[in-house]
Each structure stands twice: as C-alpha cells, then as structure tokens.
Amino acid sequence: MKILGVIPSRYASTRYPGKPLISIQGKSMVQRVYERAMQSGALSKVIVATDDERIAHHVAQFGGHCVFTKAEHPSGTDRCYEALMQMEESYDYLINIQGDEPFLAPQQIDELASACDGKAELITQMIKVNSEETLFDTGEVKIVLNQEQEALYFSRMVIPFLKGIEQSQWHLNHNYYRHVGLYAYRTDILAAITKLKPSALELAESLEQLRWLEHGFKVKLVQTAYESHCIDTPADLEKVLHLLGEQLD
C-alpha cells in the first residue's frame, strides 16, 4: 500500500499561539513531529500542511516538504484532503499525524499502517484504560467496539454502564479503551467524508468521528501500548518534559 503521511500545522491557536514553532530542547515542535514520522518505515512520503508562511519557511529550512492549505478548514481531516489533492502521485491511504504530538512514537504509525489493507475504510488507535481517573475523565474519549474491532460508538462518557459494580472497580471488570487520535483514511473514503455535514451526535459530543459512524462508514481500531502526549498549552509541555526526561532525543 502506498501511504501519504500528512502533518496538519496551523500557527493560530487559542491556547498556545505559534506552537508549531516553539523550541523543545533545540528543535521546533513541527520538526520533532516530522522527524519522528520520517522514522516510520510505512510512509511513502511525509508532508506538512499549513496555512502560514512562517511554518512553511521553517519546514523548508530543516529540509522538510510542505504544502499550503486554506486557513478556514474546520478540521485537520479537511486540511489533509486539500493536501492530498495537491499531490502529483496517487496514494491508497493517508495518515493524519497530529502536529502537536512531538513525542509521537514512529511505531504507532507502523501499527496503524499495518491495518491499511485496502479494505479498511477508516482506521484509528486505542489504548486500554487502566485507572478510574482516566475512565471518568470527560477529556478522554472512550470507545465501544464490535467483535470485528470496529467502533460502534465514541463517547466522553463511560459506556457500558456496569450494573451492580462499584464505579471505582469498573475498569477492573471490563476492558475499556480510550481513543488515541492518529487516523488513517482510505483516500476514496477521505474524499467522501469531507463532503458530509456535521451530524447531531458529532455536535453533541464534539467528536468528528461520530459524523462518519452516523453516515454508515466503518472505523477500524488498532490497539497500541504507546501513550499519546498532546501539547495544547505551555503547562502541557512542561508536564510532558518532566514525565519523559531523558527519553527525549
């Protein structure tokens, strides 16, 4: 399978303006994401998709590939599709690599790519919930699966409800999984989902993937053991640097 890796990267951010260009121990965030994506053996090409000249100039300086996309895209999915449309070559799948996860493990991309078999429409990742705190954190998206490891539903609430069991023990009595936001789209499906209007469930939970489920698309889940570390604020960066310590390259 021929797979394109796209890193959506916007300069504007309500909580952390200019975060793609912040320095993390000598390298910018976008450079760290790009270099980690390049370490994956599954991607045919890696590009940064941005709407900002400062980011494009910086990417060129460290030798990366970049394309310009419109500023008004409502999501990274739409930005990825515009980037795909600028490619001279065709691809079977596109992997959306979060631009604010500079500590991404390249193995996560490889795990996702292993499920890109030509049949899977949309693929994303999950990790097992191992604590009550994580399970009941509404900032963590939980997943309900069918027997084919496809998503039945994504929710910020805990599903299923375990009747007759203390909530502090739920994660010990059922295999709960939370979402890790790395996506692979079969390119024909990517074209289709970017034409869909926001759905009722999506608007209720503020989760774009519910739009796809409501319209009948299948979302395959791949389990990972790698934690996701999204940087939305300066405090997030300090927290993750303290957590990872010498693991940072």
Buried (B, 14 or more C-beta within 10 A) or exposed (E): BEBBBBBBBBBEEEEBEBBBBBEBEEBBBBBBBBBBBBBBEBBEBBBBBBBBEEBBEBBEEEEBEBBBBEEEBEBBBBBBBBBBEEBEEEBBBBBBBBBBBBBBBBBBBBBBBEBBEEEBBBBBBBBEBEEBEBBBBEEBBBBEBEEEBBBEBBBBEBEEEBEEEEEEEBBEEBEBBBBBBBBBBBBEBBEBBBEBEEBEBBEEBEBBBBBBBBEEBBBBBBEBEBEBBBBEEEEBBEEBBEEEEEEBE
